[in-house]
Amino acid sequence: MIELIGMIGAICFALSGIPQAVKSIIDGHSNGISHGTIWLWLVGEFAMLSYAFGKYSNDLILIINYLANFFVVAVIAFYKYKPKKERA
């Protein structure tokens, strides 16, 4: 039962940034998110992904979770630093 609760938490955590990533794509920017939030999130996800690869390399669900989180924050960071106006 505790593994199920952990899996639900991991899935929710992995999906939690998707609404913001979609909003950033639609709006063409991530202006409402601070630089500090983006950098702490990116560094945190990279560190946890490195940790998961090193310690739990056989736990595919954990690896996918951190990869998904890293991808989502990378999309948000992209639109923070390269909004549509600048790319046009």
C-alpha positions, -999 to +999 in steps of 0.1 A: +000+000+000+028+024+008+044+018-026+010+028-042+009+060-022+045+068-033+037+060-069+007+083-068+028+111-053+056+106-079+030+107-107+015+139-093+049+155-088+059+145-124+027+160-138+026+191-117+046+213-140+028+204-172+000+230-168+027+257-165+047+244-195+015+243-216+007+279-205+042+290-214+039+274-248+005+290-255+015+324-241+049+323-257+066+333-224+071+323-188+072+359-174+053+350-142+080+327-129+110+341-112+145+333-123+153+318-089+124+294-091+135+282-125+172+278-116+165+260-083+140+237-100+165+229-128+194+223-105+172+202-081+159+181-109+194+176-124+207+166-089+179+142-082+182+127-117+219+122-111+212+107-077+185+083-091+208+072-119+236+065-094+217+049-066+185+035-082+195+029-118+172-001-120+141+019-109+127+029-142+097+047-128+119+070-107+142+077-136+113+085-159+098+108-132+129+129-129+134+130-167+099+142-172+103+168-145+136+180-160+120+182-195+090+202-182+112+227-164+134+230-194+104+240-215+094+266-190+130+279-188+132+281-226+101+303-227+114+324-198+147+332-216+136+330-252+100+344-254+083+343-287+088+380-294+126+376-293+125+345-315+104+361-342 
